[in-house]
């Protein structure tokens, strides 16, 4: 199922059977978006700004963001602080279509006192 919006282009062409095919193409807009990384109990914050609509983006690692938490290991990112949203692992690629906030998801590393 396709939904049309202000960023869609529609073209139709006949095929050999006399029926018509509907093709929907998404045309990226001039908008730019932001991916914000929240420490969620740790320290630091990282923001990638000015990401073009539809651009390919690779989710950052803890080292790339500078976000840390003593006694914990980052196991991934989530769109919700409690981990109930969409989960992302560092290194995963996605297409940017809107602003995105990712919350660190931590696992104890056994070193806390």
Secondary structure by P-SEA (a helix, b strand, c coil): cccccccbbbbbbbccccbbbbbbbbbbccbbbbbbbbcccbbbbbbbcccccbbbbbbbcccccccccccccccccccccccccccccccbbbbbccbbbbbbbbbbccccc
